[in-house]
Amino acid sequence: MLSYYLKLSWLSIKRTPILTSLMIVAIGLGIGVSMTVLTVNYMMDKDPIPEKSHQLYHVQLYTYGKGHSNSNTEDQFPVQLTYPDAMNIHHSNVPLRKTRSLSTGFSVIPESADSPPFIESARAIDHQFFDMFKVPFLFGATWDAEIDQSPREVVVINTELNDQLFNGENSVGRTLNLGTVSYTIVGVISSWQPAPKFYDLNNGNFNDSESIFIPFSLLPIHEIPSWGNNNGWKNENVNSYQDKLASEIMWNQYWVELPNEEIKFAYLQWIEGYISEQQKIGRFQHEKAGVSLKNVVQWMKTNQVVPSDNSILVGLSFMFLAVCMINTIGLLLAKFLQRAPEVGVRRALGASRSQIFIQHLVDVSLIGVLGGLLGLALGQLGLLGVKTLYTSYSQLVHMDLTLIVLAIAIALGASITAGMYPAWLICRTNPSVYLKIQ
Amino acid sequence: MLKMTNIKKIFRTDLVETHALRNFSLEVNEGEFVAVTGPSGSGKTTFLNITGMLETFNSGTYMLDDKDVSQLNDNQRSKLRNEKIGFIFQSFNLIPDLNLFDNVDVPLRYRGFSAKERKQRIENALERVGLSARMKHLPSQLSGGQQQRVAIARALAGEPLFLLADEPTGNLDSLMARQVMQLLEEINQQGTTIIMVTHDAELARRAQRNIHIVDGQVSDYQQLQPVLDAQEESEKVAEIAKA
């Protein structure tokens, strides 16, 4: 019977094109607005690395002195580490993988004299960064592990920079001039734009990932500057890069991969041991001194990747959808009551109330699906608007298959809900009233 | 086959209570052709609607093919109506955007027949009313008489026990009315029971039994002989058509 009902629905749409179009537009508008907001919210809240998000931990150490704290976070832990701490805890062999991390940048000097230099963001990391965060390689691979201890000028670039400088050819082995230093390219990564940029939420939650990746071990050699936050709490004379490296300024990040709870427990114990040792030399004097390990999901929550305003926006957009659906109920009533005489005939010819009810629900379902498709198109326009207004959200403004299916499902569900009352009303009408007057 | 006993039907509004049928009793046997007459508002259509289970009644019993209709729920009544009863209306009540094939298909769809069986039945029914060549036409492309013949085909396709006809010739000119009436008589002769509501005394006289309703009650029964036999009727129709 479903194909029969669909055929009748199609005929019904053709019979009342204006009313039907109004309903499709009403549903489409509601879906378009709600899906635009929902898409941004969903993409913000989406687990960027679901297969590992509960194994990757951001390490925080409470290094503040007495009377100091970070009022910006709930647990008051500083979000970054000092350079000495990043260096010291890197000696632990408990984690499966580990990486120090620093946001930085360079002036790229192309080989061709015709091309002007340009600025590119970069990240100083350890060689396991790529495996930890599942960064795909197009050419080559990460640098050797020994470079993290014995630095050499090697670099991994992304495919966009490779396209720009080397026309997309395999550039492994070629030279990249960053400022006054020449680096040898060892790898080219494929396009990789995690959204949110979970591995560094201190410097723009939805910023593009970096084009250049260099060994963290090069920091003291080339005095690599920080392009991210530098937070200090102690009065210190920081007159040189070496002073900064030795200071209590927090400007480095640290990630570890702890595949299970046992390893996590062992790592916590190791860190607590480290803190005890540091306390003996006068550091970690605050009563809250300790360690905090936050996995990717917890780290995103701590950093409020999804602003609380978004929930209000989502609520408002669904209220708008509800208003659209209330209008649709009125239009459906008008459409169905026009068809009451035909329903009378069908009842006389043997259709039961439930069959009439289902027929009309199929009718609204078809309208709902068409409205959903229009809503998807309007949603794309809405996302284009978001992209134009907020360039930092450019990674968020696309609907994946889940959202497309969700949009159709919401349109279908909302339409069926809206169609319940009109369908119930029409199937309850007394058929004999219409049989004389049709 | 059809037995109504002391049926009472009251229509109520906030201000008025109308007794459409009062202690209405009637028995119709298999193969009968019964004409129901009466003045406007006498309860003829209410009787027909209750017979077709399109209306419920307030009290009394109604047995249709040995089933107590008052004990059935909507699904059971709809099934019984679909299987046992065919409707013919004064204004034909064809669905305007379905072609003849699809119009005749409507009751068969609810019956749950296979596509093959439905096709066979539709073709036979349209053949029977002489419209098999126009299956793909829309109702608006047919004359009134042809539309009523399609409605008869639709009513017949499910091979019902009863045909309930409400003023079936009311919207037709005299020639078409006679053709439709002739068709109904043929159908009756082939065994289908017909109950026909009409204002036309001449048509009523052609039924085997005439029931006159006044104020919701049967006021008179008449067992009638057909005015003309079938051959005479065909000749008369041909004469009118020629004129």
Interface residues (C-beta under 8 A of the other chain):
Chain A: M1 Y4 L11 K14 R15 P341 E342 G344 V345 R346 R347 A348 L349 G350 A351 S352 R353 S354 Q355 N430 P431 S432 L435 K436 I437 Q438
Chain B: T45 N49 G52 L54 E55 D74 N75 S78 K79 R81 N82 E83 F87 F89 Q90 S91 N93 I95 D97 L98 V106 P107 R109 Y110 R111 R154 G158 D166
